[in-house]
Structure formats: structure tokens, C-alpha cells
Amino acid sequence: MTNQSTFKEPKEMDFLDIFGQLNDPRIDRKKLHPMPEILLLTLCAVICGAESWDGIEMFGQSKLDFLRQYLPYENGIPSDDTLRRFFRAIDTTQFQRLFVAWIRAWLSPEVAGKVVAIGSKTLRGSHDGEQSPIH
């Protein structure tokens, strides 16, 4: 596992292509849920209003058929504990770079270079001990 990777600016706005560049810090033999499944579940759940790891898990349980249109989810939905451990372990600087690239891919030429107001949130329940909350 390396924390330094070559960053490639994608030409399209495909979420999984962009975030597929994220280094997965987990040990291979312990990966019950592939990283793209965790990321897609989290994105969909947060867009739909999930505000905690439990909320993301519950969203996934209720929308499993929908999510399986895009990825297999052979082992079902990851637990709230799995989600928490995964996001605690990832390289947040790399995640932020990829997130910005994904958002930039959405920007049309009319909005590029202009200020676009996007409401910011802190994921409730993501603060854990000395670990800062996810914004």
C-alpha cells in the first residue's frame, strides 16, 4: 500500500472512475466489501439525507436492489462499524483531491471559475475520539 499515487484528472464525471484512484488501506484478506461498493453506498445515502453511519447502513439495507443495478453487493451492505473503520483509515488528503476533481467534472463552462454555493455539512456521528468529523 502506498499513500502517494499519481493523480489523474478524469475527463468525465464518473464517480467510480474518479474515486477508483483512492488507495484502499485495508488488508486484502479482510475486504468483505469492495471499496467501490462502500463509496457508492455512502454517496447515495448522504445525498438522500443519511447523517450517520447507522443511517448509511439503513439506507443501504432499504435500497439494496437499487444499488445492485450498479454493483453486485455480493456480501450485502457493510455494517455501520465497517463504514466507520473504512473512512477512518483512508487518506483524507487524497479523498479531498478526488472529491474536488469529481465536483469540477460536473461544472459546465458557464460556471467554471465562478463561485458556486454548495451547502456544507458535517456528517453527524463521524467524530470519534481524537478523529475529526467528516465534513
Stockholm file with secondary structure:
# STOCKHOLM 1.0

chainA/1-135         MTNQSTFKEPKEMDFLDIFGQLNDPRIDRKKLHPMPEILLLTLCAVICGAESWDGIEMFGQSKLDFLRQYLPYENGIPSDDTLRRFFRAIDTTQFQRLFVAWIRAWLSPEVAGKVVAIGSKTLRGSHDGEQSPIH
#=GR chainA/1-135 SS CCSCCCCCCCSSCCHHHHHTTSCCCSCGGGCSSCHHHHHHHHHHHHHTTCCSHHHHHHHHHHTHHHHTTTSCCTTCCCCHHHHHHHHHHSCHHHHHHHHHHHHHHHCCTTTTTSCCCCCCCCCTTCCBTTBCCCC
#=GC SS_cons         CCSCCCCCCCSSCCHHHHHTTSCCCSCGGGCSSCHHHHHHHHHHHHHTTCCSHHHHHHHHHHTHHHHTTTSCCTTCCCCHHHHHHHHHHSCHHHHHHHHHHHHHHHCCTTTTTSCCCCCCCCCTTCCBTTBCCCC
//
